Amino acid sequence: METKINEIFSSIQGEGPVVGYKQLFIRFCGCNLNCSYCDTEFKNGISYTPQELFNKISTEYQLDTFHSISLTGGEPLVSVGFLKEFLPLIKGKTKIYLETNATMHDELEQIKNYLDIISADIKLESSSNLKTLDLHKKFFEKCSGIYTFAKIVFDSNITENEILECSNIGKSFDIELVLQPKMNIDGSISISSDFCNEILDKFTKNYQNVRLIPQVHKFIDVR
């Protein structure tokens, strides 16, 4: 079993409730979606077997110095067969943090026992041009027992119905919602701070476990 890895690097987590923690990022190639705002290069990479990847990261990095290993992409769950062999090798060395578009619920079921944290996107049709809410609901049903938060990238096109739908997902599955303003190519936020506050207020009228966190790593210019 082999899969392609786009890159491996040490940095800080710049998104969500674990922002600022040191992580080892493993970026997987391949994705099952095509979000309009995606700015990540994940198509080209080097092929590894699970043992080869474990040997590389355990030789080149001191794993117990990281808060967690971030499995990112692309979409890591596209490589679920690989993960079923790789994750047992790293379980217990440090925490395992999955960054996912939260649409591949059957694949999650196959590896959930190895995960410590799930960072799951809720894709808004207004910002991604995708209709994935039903898939997200099926995905969050499978997250029970794992610390999970949902990240929501939004812009000025967010709708009242999307706010309500996302709030209801938070309530139904008792997960924290993290609002993330869409960023411009130059790293600036695409919407005003007043609009961000307005959207946060609308969310918290429906569901209180919500906070707004922009992509912090872009402000401090790290990967």
C-alpha positions in Angstrom: 0.0 0.0 0.0 1.4 3.4 -1.1 0.1 6.9 -1.2 1.5 10.2 -2.4 2.5 12.8 0.1 2.8 16.4 -1.1 5.0 17.7 1.8 6.0 17.2 5.4 6.9 20.2 7.5 7.0 21.5 11.1 5.0 24.6 11.9 2.3 26.0 14.1 -1.4 25.3 13.7 -2.9 28.6 12.4 -6.6 27.6 12.5 -9.2 26.7 15.1 -9.1 26.1 18.8 -5.6 24.5 18.9 -4.1 27.6 17.2 -0.5 28.3 18.1 0.4 24.7 18.9 3.5 23.1 17.3 2.5 20.4 14.8 4.1 18.1 12.3 2.1 18.5 9.1 1.7 15.7 6.6 0.0 16.9 3.5 -1.7 14.1 1.5 -2.3 14.4 -2.3 -5.7 14.0 -3.7 -9.1 15.3 -2.8 -12.7 14.3 -3.5 -13.9 18.0 -3.7 -13.1 21.1 -5.7 -13.8 24.1 -3.5 -13.7 27.4 -5.2 -11.6 29.1 -2.5 -8.9 26.3 -2.2 -5.4 27.8 -2.4 -3.5 24.6 -1.4 -1.1 22.8 -3.7 -1.7 19.1 -3.1 -1.6 17.3 -6.5 2.1 16.5 -6.8 4.1 14.4 -4.3 6.3 11.5 -3.4 5.0 8.0 -2.9 5.5 6.3 0.4 4.5 3.0 2.0 3.2 3.4 5.6 6.5 2.0 7.0 8.6 4.3 4.8 6.6 7.4 5.9 6.9 6.4 9.6 10.7 5.8 9.2 11.1 9.2 7.6 9.2 11.3 10.2 10.6 9.3 13.2 14.1 9.8 11.9 13.9 13.4 10.9 11.7 14.7 13.7 11.4 14.2 17.5 7.7 13.3 17.5 7.2 13.8 21.3 8.0 17.5 20.9 4.9 18.1 18.9 1.4 18.8 20.2 0.1 16.6 17.4 0.6 15.3 13.9 -1.7 17.0 11.5 -3.0 14.8 8.7 -4.0 17.4 6.1 -4.4 17.7 2.3 -6.1 17.7 0.0 -8.3 15.2 1.8 -6.4 12.5 3.9 -9.4 10.2 4.0 -9.0 9.6 0.2 -6.0 7.5 1.4 -7.9 5.6 4.0 -6.3 2.3 3.1 -2.9 3.8 3.7 -4.0 5.4 6.9 -5.2 2.0 8.3 -1.6 0.8 8.1 0.1 4.0 9.0 -1.8 5.3 12.0 -1.1 2.2 14.2 2.6 3.0 13.7 2.3 6.5 15.1 -0.5 6.1 17.7 0.9 6.9 21.1 3.9 8.8 19.8 1.9 12.0 19.8 -1.7 13.1 19.2 -3.2 12.5 15.8 -5.1 15.4 14.3 -7.2 15.0 11.2 -8.0 17.9 9.0 -10.9 16.9 6.7 -13.7 18.2 4.5 -16.1 16.1 6.5 -17.8 14.3 3.6 -16.2 10.8 3.7 -18.1 9.3 6.7 -17.6 5.6 5.7 -13.8 6.2 5.5 -13.7 8.0 8.9 -15.4 5.0 10.5 -12.4 2.8 9.4 -9.8 4.9 11.3 -11.7 6.8 14.0 -10.2 4.8 16.8 -6.7 6.1 16.0 -7.8 9.8 16.1 -7.5 12.3 18.9 -8.8 15.5 17.3 -10.9 16.1 14.2 -10.9 19.5 12.5 -13.9 19.2 10.1 -15.0 21.7 7.5 -18.6 22.7 6.9 -18.6 23.8 3.3 -21.1 26.6 2.6 -22.5 26.7 -0.8 -22.2 30.5 -0.8 -18.4 30.3 -0.6 -17.5 26.9 -2.0 -20.2 26.3 -4.6 -20.7 22.9 -3.1 -23.8 21.2 -1.7 -22.4 19.0 1.1 -24.6 19.7 4.2 -26.2 16.2 4.2 -22.8 14.6 3.9 -21.5 16.7 6.8 -24.4 15.5 9.0 -23.6 11.9 8.3 -19.9 12.6 9.0 -20.6 14.2 12.4 -22.7 11.2 13.4 -19.5 9.1 13.2 -17.4 11.6 15.3 -18.9 10.6 18.6 -16.2 10.1 21.3 -13.6 12.2 19.5 -12.8 15.9 20.2 -14.3 17.5 17.1 -14.8 21.1 16.0 -16.2 22.4 12.7 -14.6 25.1 10.7 -16.8 27.3 8.6 -15.1 29.5 5.9 -17.4 32.3 5.0 -17.5 35.6 3.0 -20.1 38.3 2.3 -22.3 35.9 0.5 -23.2 33.8 3.6 -27.0 33.4 3.9 -29.4 33.5 6.8 -30.4 29.9 6.0 -26.7 28.8 6.1 -26.3 30.4 9.5 -29.3 28.6 10.8 -28.3 25.2 9.2 -24.8 25.4 10.7 -26.1 26.4 14.1 -28.4 23.4 14.1 -25.5 21.1 13.2 -23.6 22.5 16.2 -26.6 21.9 18.5 -27.3 18.5 17.1 -23.8 17.1 17.5 -22.6 19.3 20.4 -19.5 20.6 18.5 -17.8 23.9 18.6 -18.2 26.0 15.5 -15.2 28.1 14.3 -16.0 30.9 11.9 -13.1 31.6 9.5 -13.4 34.7 7.2 -12.2 34.0 3.7 -8.8 35.4 3.0 -7.6 37.3 -0.1 -4.6 36.2 -2.1 -2.4 38.8 -0.4 -3.3 37.3 3.1 -5.8 40.0 4.1 -9.3 39.3 5.2 -11.8 39.6 2.4 -14.6 41.1 4.5 -14.7 43.9 7.1 -14.4 43.4 10.8 -17.8 44.9 11.3 -19.3 42.2 9.0 -17.4 39.5 10.9 -18.9 40.7 14.2 -22.3 40.9 12.6 -22.1 37.2 11.5 -20.8 36.1 14.9 -23.7 37.8 16.6 -26.2 36.0 14.3 -24.6 32.7 15.0 -24.6 33.1 18.8 -28.3 34.0 18.8 -28.9 30.5 17.7 -26.0 28.6 19.3 -23.4 29.9 21.8 -20.5 27.5 21.2 -19.1 29.6 18.3 -16.0 31.7 17.9 -14.4 33.6 15.1 -10.7 32.8 14.4 -9.0 34.0 11.1 -6.1 32.1 9.6 -3.5 33.3 12.2 -0.5 31.7 10.3 -1.0 34.1 7.5 -0.7 37.1 9.8 2.6 35.9 11.2 3.8 34.7 7.8 4.4 31.0 8.6 3.3 28.0 6.6 
